[in-house]
Amino acid sequence: MRVSAVERKEQLISATVELMRREGVQSVTMRAIAKEANAPLATAHYCFSDKGELMDAAAEAWLKNLNRFSRDVPVHLGLRKVVEQVAEGYWRSLEEEPASLLAEIELILWATRNADTSPLAAKIYPAYEVELGTMFSSAAQSNGDQCLIGVATLVRSFLMIYDGAALQYMTDPSATDHRAHFFMMVDALLIKAGV
């Protein structure tokens, strides 16, 4: 059965994301992706000119999935509750799928190292900022909350706290109560923001 180019591209992108999650970004080669997708290597090269183009497409697909942490958060509860619920979702995802976050971090580092040939590095955090910024702004507006540090600063600071806590958790999950430290820092940030 013949597979359309559009469908084959989607298969290759899905295979890339799965391979990154399972074996890390270093495992991604055109040959490995073609094998993962059960596609001929020539077809992979036909659909994507090189590994960089395929990695960019996989990252775009990953970024479109950002709302997995936010789709069920009721913004009418106000800014503090929304930030806390997003933090809960992020942390739960980290504990349930640490390999996904590790692959995402590897992808960010790969994109940063290849920033001269890939626009991906400049897209990753702004995509998170838009997603979370929209949600946090809606929550503040719906409840009449003021964010003393500005929503953009709140989002960027939240991501910094999460990234640091997640990295420490992944290096040694049992070393300390990483979750408690993460939520202590989120609470301190919310106090600084006046909510």
N, C-alpha and C positions, 0 to 999 in steps of 0.2 A: 504494500500500500504506500502510495506516494504521500509524503508529508510536505505541507506548504512551507515556504521560507519563513513566514511569520510564526507558524507553529514551531518550526525547528529552532528559531531564535529563542523562543520562550523556553523550549526544552533545554537549550544550552545555557541560558541564564539560570534556570532552576538548578541545573547540574552544577554550575559554578558556585552558587550559594551553598548548596548541600556539601560540596567538596570542601569549601572554605570552613564550614561549620565542623565537619568531621575530621579533617586532616590539616587545616590551617592554610593560610594564604600561600605559603611557600610551596604547597603541593599543586597549585593551579598552573597547569600547562595546557596548551591547546589539545595535546594528545590525551591527557588525563580527563579533560572535560568532555571530549568526544566520546571516550570510553564510558564515562559516567552517564552520558545522555544516550548511549547506544546509537551513536551517529558516526558516519564515516569522517575521518579527519579532514578530508577535502571539503566536506560540507561545512564543518566548523570554520574552516578558513574562508569559505565562500560567504558565510553569514557575518563573520567578523574578521576584519583585516589582520588583527593581531590580538595578543593577550590583553594589552592595555584597553583596547576598545571593548572587549568582552568584560573585563573587570569593571569598567565604567558602567556598562549596562547592568551588570549584577548589582553594583552599588546603588544605582538609580532604583532598581527593583526593591532593594533593601530599604532605601529611604522612603519609598511609597508605603511601606509597612509600618511607618512610625506610629500611626494611630492605634496600634495594638495596645498601647498603654493608656490611651486617652478616650477611646470610643465610649466607654461606659461610665466615665467620671461625670457626675451631675454638677454642672457649673453653678447651679443656683445655690449651692451650699456655701459659696464664698471662697475667697482666695486661699486662706489657710487650709481649709479642708481639701480643696482641689490639689494644692501642692502636696499635701500629705498623702492623698490617694494616689497621685502619680508616683510619688516616692515608693509607696507600697508596691505598686505595679512593677516599677523598675527593679526593686529588690527581689520580689518574687520571681521575676524572669531570670535574674542573675542566679538565684539559688536553684531554679529548675533547669536552666539551660546555660550553664557557664561557658560551654563551648561556643555558643552563639555570640556572646559578648567578646570572648577572646578573639574570635574570627573578625568581629567588627573592629576591634582595636587594631588587629593586624592589618585590616583593610585601610584604616585611617593612616597607619604608619606607612604602608605601601604607597598610598596616594600622596602622602607628604614627600616621600623619597622620590616620587616620579612626578612631582608637581610641574616640572618644565614640559612634560608631554601629556599630562592628564589634568583636566579641569576638576577632577573629583575632589581633591583636597579642599578646594575653596567652596564646595557645595555641602559638605557633610554637616558641619556645625550650624551653618545658616539654616539648613533644613530643620534641624532640631529646634532652633530658635524660633522659626516661624510657627511650627506646630505647637510648641509649648507656649510661646508668646500669645498666640491667638486664644488658647484655652485659658491661660492665666488672666489675660485681659478681660475675657468674657466673664470669668468668675468674679473678678473685682467689680466690674460694672453691674453685674446682676445683684450683688450684695451691698453695693455702695462702699466697697473697701478702697482705701488709699494705699498705694504702694510707695513708700517714702524713698525707695532707691530706684524706682522705675522698673517696669516689667522686663525690659531688655537686660538690665543688670541682674534682676532676680533670676531670669532664665539662665544666663551665662554662669552665674554663681552656683545655681543648683546643679548644672552639668559638671562644673569643676568638682564640686563636693562628691557627686556620684562617681565620676571617673576615678578620683583618688580612692574612694572607699572600695569601689569594685576591683581595682587593681590590687589593693591590699588583701581583699577577701580571696581573690584568685590565687595569690601566691601562697597563702596558708589559711584556709577556711576555719581552722580550729584554733588559731593563735590567740584570738581575742573575740569579743562580741562585736564583730564588724557592723552588724545591723544596728545595734544600740548606738555605736559611735556615729554611723551615718545619720540616724534620726536625730541625734543630739545636735549635729551640725546643721541639719535642715531646720530644726527648731530655732537655733541661733540665727540663722539667715532670716527666718520669718519674723523673729523679734526685731532684727535690724530693719526689716522692711516695714515694720509697724503693723503687722497683722497677727 
